Amino acid sequence: MITTLPGLYLVSVGLLKPLTVLLRPSNSVELCTPFWLRMTNVIFAVGNLYVLYCLIWKLHSQTSKNFSTLKGLMKALNLAMFPVLYFFTFLYYTDAGSTFFTLLMYLLSLYGNHTLAAIIGGAAVMMRQTNIVWAAFAGGTAVASCIIDYSHCPDVAEKDHGRHLTDWEYYDLLKSSLIKAVNNPKKGYARLLVQVAAVAWPYAALGLGFCAFVILNGGIVVGDISSHVACLHLPQFFYCCSFLALFAFPFTFSYHKAVTFIRFLRDNVITVVVIGGAMVTAVYYFTYTHPYLLADNRHYPFYIWRKIYQRHELARYGLVPVYVYSLWSCHMQLRYRNPLWKLTFLLCLVLASVPQHLVEFRYFILPYLFFRIHTRSFGAWKLLMEFVAYCVVNAATLRLFLEKPFVWEGVSEQQRFMW
């Protein structure tokens, strides 16, 4: 059932219709076929590689000590081959196009072209409605950068030869810097508000347009609205963090990180107990099982849910330590980012995951890419390990899809395994 706006179909028509007109006299090629429609996503995949590299260069070329052009290109290649995204490039799904327009929007935002970024954000929403969250992320981080620049506060949470400031230390530093700036007769609150408005208005306009769509449509979903009702699915955030940590395993799992995590547990017992208790409560009261999850055995989440979560009634609680470690490891990868950025990213991560009733790995593609492009992870061996792992996973999933079809009882068409 189609539940997204027709962005992918409009792009396909825009690309293939002119070719059809040009080739009509010869009548040699029929372009309205699954092959040529899927080629649209291959074009998007090439675009994703380029935009990913541009983002990585913009974010790290001047700030990451071990960055190089080759390592940046290798990281971009790895992310372009991210298994869930890579797999759906070869099917006529919206993921490749959705990713391209969303990342391009963010790239334009980083370069200060906010009007064009919001226009591209509209194209991203046409691909998938939930991309409005990442338009809010682009706008939110742009406004945060505007405030930080205005106050002449450092953009990264580092001090004293790279020592990481705590979030509260950074907030105090930003507060004092901002007060000093607005008390300057040449600046003041009015100029700050003007600068913030100049940055925020394109994203606000996009947000208002999206709100109008939701009101007129009666919801965010088009098509089968009854099967895609938003809910407070808090464990989705835990699944998302675990997903991020798992696929970034060369950077989130190591002996050194295990020792550091144990030290963190020892030094923050009360905090860990409170967080763990909150997670257990969320798992108990807010775990939902979508009917599609248990009805469709083509998708990997079906087997994860059946083999792990339904194996025993206490299994879902046994995974809470995994959620705690995943949340900690993701935070450690982003620890150098300033707290305003981290708060914006956290809110958008929650908005992108928690309202989703269905557990679907495709929902985690953009959270993962935004997470990874901001991490300072340019160790050559780790990047190579990530590349090899992704190649193996991609080869295995494609082989399973192509060579291991199966048939549902009462249905003549072959079914295939997929993410």
Secondary structure, DSSP 8 states (H G I E B T S, - for coil): ---S-THHHHHHHHHHHHHHHHHTTTT----SSHHHHHHHHHHHHHHHHHHHHHHHHHHHTTT-TT--HHHHHHHHHHHHT-HHHHHHHTTT-SHHHHHHHHHHHHHHHHTT-HHHHHHHHHHHHHH-GGGHHHHHHHHHHHHHHHHHHHHT--SBSEETTTEE--HHHHHHHHHHHHHHHHTSTTSHHHHHHHHHHHHHHHHHHHHHHHHHHHHHHTSS--S-GGGS-----THHHHHHHHHHHHHTHHHH--HHHHHHHHHHHHHTHHHHHHHHHHHHHHHHHH----HHHHH-TTBHHHHHIIIIITT-TTHHHHTHHHHHHHHHHHHHHTTTB-HHHHHHHHHHHHHHHTT--S--GGGGHHHHHHHHHTS----HHHHHHHHHHHHHHHHHHHHHHHH--EE-TT--SEE--B-
